[in-house]
Amino acid sequence: MTGRTGTLRIGLTGGIASGKSSAAALFAARGAPIIDTDLVARFVVRPGSDGLAAVFETFGAEARAPDGTLDRAALARRIFSDSGERQRLEEILHPRIRSEIRNRLRCVDAPYVVVVVPLLVETGMDADVDWVVVVDLDPAAQRLRLQHREGLSSAETASRLAAQASRVQRLARADFTLDNRGNPHELVGQVASLHRHFLARQCDAPPGRRRRGRSR
């Protein structure tokens, strides 16, 4: 992924229900452009798109809602119960998502841009950004948040968590960590600190010479 010269590309990731959206909103409040791959994923399967046609061709009528749009709930049940099916969907979506992100990055004119990628580590997209920020939450709290937010059973929750990288794997790729175990005010302070750091780094780090070591 490439942005305009001098724009730092920040990859924001974390486990499902860890608080990525909250962190992204805090960066946005400080003026940072946000590219959310969940929204990009919806864009690439919008009505009339070749992405939606490819999904219907691969998964059949089960993936089609009565109004002709994508039946996300039915598709989610299918892919989270079968890793092979999930891989087939990823082969359709990921190249299109990556291409659309590149297009959007070309339009960014800011000191830094935050690209929110839930599967940053799993897809290898961490290689496309300058810095990786992981929103961290302990697994027990994560499971509870996911169950309450989505209304999932314990088995459904476990299958969705198993489809992602482990907490250890994500933290191993982190340049910076946002600890979301505390109250919301603590997250505000952490994001404000990173915002100042990225502004400073954007000024003094020449393009192509970032990611030299890791810091927190």
Stockholm file with secondary structure:
# STOCKHOLM 1.0

chainA/1-216         MTGRTGTLRIGLTGGIASGKSSAAALFAARGAPIIDTDLVARFVVRPGSDGLAAVFETFGAEARAPDGTLDRAALARRIFSDSGERQRLEEILHPRIRSEIRNRLRCVDAPYVVVVVPLLVETGMDADVDWVVVVDLDPAAQRLRLQHREGLSSAETASRLAAQASRVQRLARADFTLDNRGNPHELVGQVASLHRHFLARQCDAPPGRRRRGRSR
#=GR chainA/1-216 SS CCCSTTCEEEEEEESTTSSHHHHHHHHHHTTCCEEEHHHHHHHTTSTTCHHHHHHHHHHGGGGBCTTSSBCHHHHHHHHTTCHHHHHHHHHHHHHHHHHHHHHHHTTCCSSEEEEECTTHHHHTGGGGSSEEEEEECCHHHHHHHHHHHHTCCHHHHHHHHHTSCCHHHHHHTCSEEEECSSCHHHHHHHHHHHHHHHHHHHHHSCTTCCCCSCCC
#=GC SS_cons         CCCSTTCEEEEEEESTTSSHHHHHHHHHHTTCCEEEHHHHHHHTTSTTCHHHHHHHHHHGGGGBCTTSSBCHHHHHHHHTTCHHHHHHHHHHHHHHHHHHHHHHHTTCCSSEEEEECTTHHHHTGGGGSSEEEEEECCHHHHHHHHHHHHTCCHHHHHHHHHTSCCHHHHHHTCSEEEECSSCHHHHHHHHHHHHHHHHHHHHHSCTTCCCCSCCC
//
